[in-house]
Amino acid sequence: MKKLLAIAAAPIAMLLLSASAPAAADTPTVQAQSGANLYCWKGRLYEAGNDLVCNWTDNIKEACEESKMTNIGKDAVTSEPAKAKRCENGEWLVRVTKK
């Protein structure tokens, strides 16, 4: 009976988690020059369709402090997000490079 409840609860939990993330359309698109590195908290990064949504900024210090969520299209970056640096607050940053 416990296994049946666990199996039934898993899809419901996934639906609730996905429903709690804001849609990419609700967040502004980050503006940066071609070739610029963009940074954000690894723990805030998620995908919404063809967008990477996070607290993107082109400044490492600001990325460690920034909380404003923005998005960038996956087709606008050269590769997947890669580990960049650890902030003083303990959060890890990831980096992408704009095409």
Buried (B, 14 or more C-beta within 10 A) or exposed (E): EEEEEEEEEEEEEEEEEEEEEEEBEEBEEBEBEEEEBBBBBBEBBBBBEEBBBBBBBBEBEEBBEBEEBBBBBBEBBEEEBEEBEEBEEEBEBBBBBBE
